[in-house]
Amino acid sequence: MNERRRMIGVVTSNKMTQTVVVVISRTYQHPVYKKVVHATSKVMAHDLLGCQIGDEVQIVETAPTSAKKRWAVELVVKPATVPADAVEGE
């Protein structure tokens, strides 16, 4: 494999053409106060796989694709689960 960074996050928006917004969450312990901190960051990623909202995806850093995109969707780790009440016709 190559040396590019890879992160796993959840797709929160897919309204743009070939672009998705991915939320990356991480939990760490504060070095001084020893308190658990939950941090999130939102990044835009180039999407050629057709990801849906709620998909857990692996993104990889790339050369800048546009003014705000520096990541690309590499694979879908876990597809979104559809709630039972959202099924049409029932």
URSULFEN-V743237 format. One record per helix or strand of 2 or more residues. SS is the DSSP state (@ for helix, = for strand). FROM is the first residue (numbers start at 1). TO is the last residue. Records with the same first field share a line. If there is no record, write none. Layout:
BEGIN
SS->FROM-TO / FROM-TO
END
This chain:
BEGIN
=->6-16 / 19-29 / 36-46 / 56-61 / 69-78
@->84-86
END
